[in-house]
Amino acid sequence: MITDEKLSEESAPEADEFTPSLAVFHCRWCQPDSEHVRGMLPEKVSDRSIVGRLNCSARMEAEFGIKAFGEGYDGVVVIGCEMGECHYRVGNIQAERRLTLLKEILALAGIYPERLGVFWASPFDEDSTRRAIADYVETIRSIGPFKDSD
């Protein structure tokens, strides 16, 4: 959380610049190190985000995403293995089904489904993952801060 004291220490951002806070969940097989995943986030976003490691993207429960929004995070990111590369063979297929349903539930609740970002990543192609995350952050910036009445 950024306090007034911390803001005065840093150079003040432009008045219209919005820095989103994210809850990032990643599979331990495609991105084993949480600090490395944090390093893929833009610097200002990284400071306002949490990163959690899952044994598999299939372990991403809808409850985790809903709770993150309830705590005020502007977006939720799930990073899993590329399709066909899951350590547990079908985990990312299960995750895709579950997360597609969660996006539909978010839309029904009046929350932009774009706030849930899902990326299938290769541990050998960090540049693509960085670009996908950067594009996602720009999408969240265009939507704006999360509010209960999103």
C-alpha positions in Angstrom: 0.0 0.0 0.0 1.4 3.4 -0.9 1.2 5.9 1.9 1.4 9.7 1.7 4.9 9.5 3.2 6.1 7.0 0.5 4.6 9.1 -2.3 6.6 12.2 -1.1 9.8 10.2 -1.2 9.2 9.0 -4.7 8.8 11.3 -7.7 5.0 12.0 -7.8 3.3 10.3 -10.7 1.3 12.4 -13.2 -2.1 13.2 -11.9 -3.8 11.1 -14.7 -1.4 8.2 -14.5 -2.9 5.1 -12.9 -0.7 2.3 -11.6 -2.7 -0.9 -11.2 -2.2 -3.4 -8.4 -2.3 -7.0 -9.4 -2.7 -10.4 -7.8 -0.5 -12.8 -9.9 -0.8 -16.6 -9.6 1.7 -18.7 -11.5 2.3 -22.4 -12.1 5.5 -23.7 -10.5 6.4 -25.7 -13.5 6.4 -23.0 -16.2 7.6 -20.2 -13.9 9.2 -21.7 -10.8 10.4 -18.6 -9.1 7.9 -16.0 -7.7 10.6 -13.3 -7.5 11.4 -13.9 -11.2 7.7 -13.5 -12.1 7.6 -10.3 -10.0 10.5 -9.1 -12.1 8.5 -9.5 -15.3 6.0 -6.9 -14.0 6.5 -3.3 -14.8 8.4 -1.7 -11.8 5.7 0.5 -10.4 3.1 -2.3 -10.8 5.4 -4.8 -9.2 5.6 -2.7 -6.0 1.8 -2.8 -5.7 1.2 -6.4 -6.5 1.3 -9.8 -4.8 2.7 -13.0 -6.5 1.6 -16.5 -5.5 2.9 -19.8 -6.7 0.5 -22.7 -7.5 1.5 -26.3 -8.0 -0.5 -26.2 -11.3 -2.7 -23.6 -12.9 -5.5 -26.1 -12.4 -5.2 -25.3 -8.6 -6.4 -21.7 -9.3 -9.7 -21.6 -7.6 -12.3 -19.0 -8.6 -12.3 -18.0 -4.9 -8.7 -16.7 -5.2 -9.6 -14.3 -7.9 -12.9 -13.2 -6.3 -11.0 -12.6 -3.0 -8.3 -10.6 -4.7 -11.0 -8.3 -6.2 -12.7 -8.1 -2.8 -9.4 -6.9 -1.4 -9.2 -4.2 -4.0 -6.7 -5.5 -6.5 -7.3 -4.0 -10.0 -6.5 -7.2 -11.8 -5.8 -10.9 -11.4 -3.2 -12.7 -13.6 -2.9 -16.5 -14.0 0.2 -17.8 -15.7 0.2 -21.5 -16.6 2.1 -23.9 -18.9 1.5 -23.8 -22.6 -1.3 -26.0 -23.9 0.0 -29.6 -24.3 3.0 -28.9 -21.9 1.3 -29.3 -18.5 3.4 -31.4 -16.0 0.1 -33.0 -14.9 -1.0 -33.5 -18.6 -4.4 -31.8 -18.4 -4.1 -29.2 -15.7 -4.0 -26.2 -18.0 -7.1 -27.5 -19.8 -9.0 -27.8 -16.5 -7.7 -24.3 -15.6 -8.8 -22.8 -18.9 -12.4 -24.2 -18.4 -12.6 -22.9 -14.9 -11.1 -19.5 -15.7 -13.4 -19.1 -18.7 -16.4 -19.7 -16.4 -14.9 -17.2 -13.9 -14.8 -14.5 -16.6 -18.4 -15.2 -17.4 -19.3 -14.9 -13.7 -17.4 -11.6 -13.4 -19.3 -10.2 -16.4 -22.6 -11.2 -14.8 -21.5 -9.4 -11.6 -20.8 -6.3 -13.5 -17.0 -6.6 -13.4 -15.0 -6.3 -16.6 -13.9 -9.8 -17.5 -10.7 -8.3 -19.0 -9.6 -7.8 -15.4 -8.8 -11.5 -15.3 -5.7 -12.2 -17.4 -4.8 -15.7 -18.3 -1.5 -16.5 -20.0 -0.1 -19.8 -21.2 3.7 -19.5 -21.0 6.8 -21.4 -21.9 9.6 -21.3 -19.4 11.9 -20.8 -22.4 10.2 -17.7 -23.9 10.3 -15.0 -21.3 10.0 -12.2 -23.8 6.5 -13.3 -24.9 5.4 -13.6 -21.3 6.8 -10.1 -20.6 5.0 -8.7 -23.6 1.7 -10.4 -22.7 1.9 -9.0 -19.1 2.8 -5.5 -20.4 -0.2 -5.6 -22.8 -2.4 -6.8 -19.9 -1.2 -3.9 -17.7 -2.1 -1.4 -20.4 -5.6 -3.0 -20.7 -6.1 -2.6 -16.9 -4.8 1.0 -17.1 -7.4 1.7 -19.9 -10.2 0.2 -17.7 -9.1 2.1 -14.6 -9.1 1.3 -10.9 -11.3 -1.4 -9.6 -14.2 -0.3 -7.6 -17.0 -2.3 -6.0 -19.3 -0.9 -8.6 -17.0 -1.7 -11.5 
